[in-house]
C-alpha cells in the first residue's frame, strides 16, 4: 500500500508558526491536505506532529492524526528519516497492513497538485531498482556554469569544473534543485540507508511555479502573489 505523510513540527524559525499560518483564507497545511486528496495513487494519509493545535487544525480539514509525535523526534536537529520509520511502524501496527511506499508531502510547497504527487509515485512504481523519487525543478543557477565555491585559499572556483570550460548555459549538464513537494520512499530503503542521499534516486520534474518552498517571509509573499495572479487569470 501507499501511505502519504505530512510531517510538521510546532516550531519554525524561518517563518514562525508557518505550518498553520493563514495563506489567503486557509492555514498552510490545508493546501497539502487538499493536494493529497487529489491524488489517485495514495491509499491513506496521516499527519505526524508533536503539536496539539496543528493536529486539531489538520483534523478539521479531514486529515487523520493517529498520534502525537514523540518529543525526541520533534527537535530542530531531528532527521526526518526516523520520523518516517515511526509513522510507518505505528500505522502498520494500528491497521495490520504493510506499507510498500511512504510519500512525504511537505506543507511548505503549497502550490503542488495531485498530478505532481502521482507523477512522482508512478515513477517509483515503474522503476523497481529505484529507492527514492524526489520532486525537483530546473534552477536559475547551474554549478557547471554560474555557481562558485570559496576554496580554502580564499579564491573562488566554479563548483563543478570540466576539462573544457562551459561558456553557454545550454551546454551545461542538466541539474535540478530539489523541492519537497513529494518525496517517495520505498519502505526497505528506510531500513537499508541512513539517509536518502545514499539511496538510488530519481527526479520527477515539476514546474517552477508549483515548486516554491516557503522558508522565508519573502517566499510566503511570493506564493501569495502567484495565487492572486492565478485567480486573476482565471477570472479573465
C-alpha positions as CSV (number, residue, x, y, z in Angstrom):
1,X,0.0,0.0,0.0
2,X,1.0,3.6,-0.5
3,X,0.9,5.8,2.7
4,X,1.3,9.5,2.5
5,X,2.6,11.5,5.5
6,X,2.5,15.2,6.3
7,X,5.2,15.7,8.9
8,X,5.1,19.0,10.7
9,X,6.6,20.3,14.0
10,X,5.2,23.0,16.2
11,X,8.3,25.2,16.0
12,X,9.6,27.1,12.9
13,X,12.4,29.6,12.9
14,X,12.3,31.0,9.3
15,X,8.6,31.8,9.4
16,X,7.2,31.4,12.9
17,X,4.1,29.2,13.1
18,X,4.2,28.8,9.3
19,X,2.6,25.3,9.2
20,X,-0.8,26.7,10.3
21,X,-0.3,30.3,9.3
22,X,-3.1,31.6,7.1
23,X,-2.3,31.8,3.4
24,X,-5.1,33.6,1.8
25,X,-8.1,32.2,3.7
26,X,-6.7,28.8,4.8
27,X,-3.9,27.5,7.1
28,X,-0.8,26.4,5.1
29,X,-1.2,22.8,6.0
30,X,-4.7,22.7,4.4
31,X,-3.3,23.1,0.9
32,X,-1.2,20.0,1.2
33,X,-4.1,18.0,2.6
34,X,-6.1,19.1,-0.4
35,X,-3.4,18.2,-2.9
36,X,-3.1,14.7,-1.3
37,X,-6.8,14.2,-1.7
38,X,-6.4,14.9,-5.4
39,X,-4.0,12.0,-5.8
40,X,-5.3,8.9,-7.4
41,X,-2.5,6.7,-6.1
42,X,-2.3,7.4,-2.4
43,X,-4.1,4.8,-0.3
44,X,-4.1,6.7,3.0
45,X,-2.8,9.9,4.5
46,X,-1.7,10.7,8.1
47,X,-0.2,13.7,9.8
48,X,2.7,13.3,12.1
49,X,3.1,16.2,14.5
50,X,4.1,17.0,18.1
51,X,1.7,20.0,18.3
52,X,-1.9,19.6,19.5
53,X,-3.1,22.8,17.7
54,X,-1.6,21.6,14.4
55,X,-3.3,18.2,15.0
56,X,-6.7,19.8,15.6
57,X,-6.4,22.0,12.5
58,X,-5.3,19.1,10.4
59,X,-8.3,17.0,11.6
60,X,-10.7,20.0,10.8
61,X,-9.5,19.7,7.2
62,X,-10.1,16.0,7.0
63,X,-6.7,14.6,7.8
64,X,-6.1,11.6,10.1
65,X,-3.8,12.3,13.0
66,X,-3.4,8.9,14.8
67,X,-0.7,10.0,17.3
68,X,1.3,12.9,18.6
69,X,4.9,12.5,17.6
70,X,7.4,11.8,20.4
71,X,9.3,14.9,21.5
72,X,12.7,13.3,20.7
73,X,11.6,13.2,17.0
74,X,10.4,16.8,17.0
75,X,13.6,18.7,17.8
76,X,15.4,21.2,15.5
77,X,18.1,18.6,14.9
78,X,15.9,15.6,14.3
79,X,16.2,13.9,10.9
80,X,13.0,13.1,9.1
81,X,14.3,9.5,8.4
82,X,13.4,8.2,11.9
83,X,10.2,10.2,11.8
84,X,9.2,8.3,8.7
85,X,10.0,4.9,10.3
86,X,8.0,5.9,13.4
87,X,5.0,6.8,11.2
88,X,5.2,3.6,9.2
89,X,5.6,1.3,12.2
90,X,2.7,3.0,14.1
91,X,0.5,2.8,11.0
92,X,1.3,-0.9,10.3
93,X,0.7,-1.8,14.0
94,X,-2.6,0.0,14.1
95,X,-4.0,-1.2,10.8
96,X,-2.3,-4.6,10.4
97,X,-1.2,-3.5,6.8
98,X,2.2,-3.5,5.3
99,X,3.3,-0.1,3.7
100,X,5.2,-0.5,0.4
101,X,5.9,3.1,-0.2
102,X,5.9,6.2,2.0
103,X,5.2,9.5,0.3
104,X,6.1,12.5,2.4
105,X,4.3,15.8,1.4
106,X,5.8,18.9,2.7
107,X,3.4,21.7,3.7
108,X,5.9,24.3,2.7
109,X,5.2,23.6,-1.0
110,X,1.5,24.6,-1.1
111,X,1.2,25.1,-4.9
112,X,1.8,21.4,-5.7
113,X,-1.1,19.4,-7.0
114,X,-2.3,15.8,-7.3
115,X,-0.7,15.3,-10.7
116,X,2.7,16.3,-9.3
117,X,2.3,13.8,-6.5
118,X,1.1,11.0,-8.7
119,X,3.8,11.6,-11.2
120,X,6.5,11.1,-8.6
121,X,4.7,8.0,-7.3
122,X,4.3,6.5,-10.7
123,X,8.0,7.0,-11.5
124,X,8.8,5.0,-8.4
125,X,6.3,2.2,-9.3
126,X,7.7,2.0,-12.8
127,X,11.3,1.6,-11.6
128,X,11.9,-1.4,-9.4
129,X,15.5,-0.6,-8.8
130,X,14.8,3.0,-7.5
131,X,14.7,3.6,-3.8
132,X,13.7,7.2,-3.7
133,X,11.9,9.7,-6.1
134,X,12.2,13.4,-5.3
135,X,10.5,16.3,-7.0
136,X,12.7,18.9,-8.4
137,X,12.9,21.8,-10.9
138,X,15.4,23.3,-13.3
139,X,17.1,26.0,-11.2
140,X,18.2,29.5,-12.2
141,X,21.8,28.7,-11.4
142,X,23.9,25.8,-12.7
143,X,27.1,24.6,-10.7
144,X,28.8,23.9,-14.1
145,X,28.2,27.4,-15.4
146,X,27.5,30.2,-12.9
147,X,27.9,28.9,-9.3
148,X,31.2,29.4,-7.5
149,X,32.7,28.0,-4.3
150,X,35.2,29.7,-2.0
151,X,38.2,27.4,-1.6
152,X,40.5,27.1,1.4
153,X,42.9,29.6,-0.1
154,X,40.2,32.2,-0.3
155,X,39.8,32.2,-4.0
156,X,36.6,31.4,-5.8
157,X,36.3,28.5,-8.3
158,X,33.4,27.1,-10.4
159,X,31.6,24.5,-8.3
160,X,31.7,21.7,-11.0
161,X,34.7,22.2,-13.2
162,X,35.1,20.4,-16.5
163,X,38.2,19.8,-18.7
164,X,36.9,22.4,-21.1
165,X,35.1,25.4,-19.6
166,X,31.4,25.7,-20.3
167,X,30.7,29.1,-21.9
168,X,27.0,28.6,-22.7
169,X,24.4,27.6,-20.1
170,X,22.7,25.4,-22.7
171,X,25.9,23.3,-22.9
172,X,26.0,22.6,-19.2
173,X,24.7,19.2,-17.8
174,X,21.1,19.4,-16.6
175,X,20.8,19.8,-12.9
176,X,17.8,20.0,-10.6
177,X,17.1,22.0,-7.5
178,X,15.1,19.8,-5.0
179,X,11.7,20.8,-3.8
180,X,9.9,18.7,-1.1
181,X,6.6,18.7,-2.9
182,X,6.7,14.9,-2.9
183,X,9.3,12.6,-1.5
184,X,8.6,8.9,-2.5
185,X,10.5,6.3,-0.5
186,X,10.4,2.6,-0.9
187,X,9.9,1.0,2.6
188,X,13.0,-1.1,2.5
189,X,15.2,1.9,1.8
190,X,14.3,3.4,5.2
191,X,16.0,0.5,6.9
192,X,18.8,0.0,4.4
193,X,20.2,3.5,4.2
194,X,21.0,6.1,6.9
195,X,19.9,9.0,4.6
196,X,18.1,9.4,1.3
197,X,21.3,10.7,-0.5
198,X,22.8,7.2,-0.1
199,X,19.9,5.6,-1.9
200,X,19.3,5.1,-5.7
201,X,17.3,8.2,-6.6
202,X,15.4,9.6,-9.5
203,X,14.0,13.1,-10.0
204,X,10.4,13.9,-11.0
205,X,10.4,17.4,-12.6
206,X,7.7,19.8,-11.6
207,X,7.1,23.3,-12.9
208,X,9.0,26.1,-11.2
209,X,5.8,28.0,-10.2
210,X,4.5,24.9,-8.3
211,X,7.8,24.1,-6.7
212,X,8.3,27.1,-4.4
213,X,9.3,26.0,-0.9
214,X,8.3,28.5,1.8
215,X,11.4,29.1,4.0
216,X,11.3,32.8,4.5
217,X,8.8,35.7,4.7
218,X,9.7,36.6,1.1
219,X,8.8,33.1,-0.1
220,X,5.5,33.4,1.7
221,X,4.7,36.7,0.0
222,X,5.8,35.3,-3.4
223,X,3.4,32.4,-3.1
224,X,0.5,34.8,-2.2
225,X,1.4,36.8,-5.3
226,X,1.3,33.8,-7.5
227,X,-2.1,32.7,-6.0
228,X,-3.6,36.1,-6.6
229,X,-2.2,36.3,-10.1
230,X,-3.6,32.8,-10.9
231,X,-7.0,33.8,-9.6
232,X,-7.0,37.0,-11.8
233,X,-6.0,35.0,-14.8
234,X,-8.8,32.5,-14.3
235,X,-11.4,35.3,-13.9
236,X,-10.5,36.9,-17.3
